[in-house]
């Protein structure tokens, strides 16, 4: 903070951090064009309406709504929010009344909100008019949120893939926060499988033009609302995708401390670089005449100054702020009021980065190992946890878990026919005979080896007819695209190999 204050970091980059920035719950920011299902997505996660919620096919959400936990239901308007020290929004006051009139906090006692807060943003429209009529810098506000949230979810509608100018600008304002971005292709049940493949391809192509990263963004495909699916062909895909997205959001409370520390390190590095730039500009200014001309010259030479500072202080080019933006901000500054370099301030930050952060990291790891794993609960997150509608229930290795009869028995006659062609001796076949049959599945040896271990229940290196049927059943599970269990579940153990107490149960 002393370094930031001394070199006016807050005027150029982001406002000072406060207690609430460190103590607040993980936040998820939803961004998308109008009618892509942002507000419906929040309703789907919470499984209840929230105050100030409006849903419709036309642009309805015209405000930023922070959906947070509160003992009683109600709304807090923007102007009251930015003076509340317990909320992490105090620094939003700088965007003025035009923004604050379009910002509110919606509080409700919901289980999901005990672990995370969700921020709904106005639907993005296309055309220049919308940008002017907002009355505040929309992209700047998004950037402010992006620096503080744990997840940015970009929502797309399967029928509306065009990325408007304002949406493109908005996505560009997330530069540097790429690790937080996830993409949701919503309303995917409204197109058939063939169209869905084309839509997915078109979406990746559009995103590739806007987001400059070598990595491919993670895209979750599904229909995120509590209505019947229009097209059920891809039901299994949608369930698996929703489950992956839930896991991603559920892990946020666990990773929140590390994420805040990560953002703090990013900030410290930027503050250091900023100090070098400002002090360099101060050093180059003449003491009496030609100040204005020198200022113009230095602003124009900024790219060269960057390169010089990189060499001089051994700083990576990636730590420097954007040249164009910095040049624009410097236009309105009086360089003579800048401070010269104070090595002590830089040393304090270096010491923090080199020593303090490492010990903090160890403390976080210790705390995580001693505490129970924090997860998001309630709402839609609990709907898929247990019971017959949990993900993968009754499928693959879990099939037949709640049935009296051994699940392999229904296909056993067909497996027995194969078994007796392999010339069993004393009712068992050797590993060599079993291998000949098992390799016909074309599964790799590593997988077949695991299946052999699971199927050879008594570990005698041979398979009887039940063990062989089990091996064939496990091969079928793997060929159907499911994972093999680590250990054999009790319902798959062949009846003759079950211990007496198991049968008694």
LINSULMO-V876113 format. One line per field, one symbol per residue. burial: I if it has 24 or more other ideal C-beta (glycine too) atoms within 12 Angstrom, else O. A space follows every 50 residues. Layout:
BEGIN
burial->???
END
This chain:
BEGIN
burial->OOIIOIIIIOOIIIIOIOOIIOOIIIIIIIIIIIIIIIIIIIIIIIIOOI IIIIIOOOIOIIIIIIIIIIOOOOIIIIOOIIOIOOIIIIIIOOIOOOII OIIIIIIIOIOIIIIIIIIIIIIIIOOOOIIOOIOIOIIIIIIIIIIIII IIIIIIIIIIIOIIOIIIIIIIIIIIIIOIIIIIIIIIIIIOOOOIOOII OIIOOIIOOIIOOOOOIIIIIIIIIOOOIOOOOIOOIIIOIIIOIIOIII IIIIIIIIIIIIIIIIIIIIIIIIIIIIIIIIOIIOOOOOOOOOIOOIIO OIOOIIOOIOOOIOIOOOIIIIOOOIIOIIOOIOIOOIIOIOOOIIOOIO OIIOOOIOOOOOOOOOOOOOOOOOIIIIIIIOIIOOOOOOIIOOOIIIII OOOOOIIIIOIIOOIOOIIOOIOOOOOOIOIOIIIOIIOOIOIOOOOIOI IIIIIIIOOOOIIIIIIIIIIIIIIIIIOOOOOIIOOIIIIIIIIOIOOO OOOOO
END
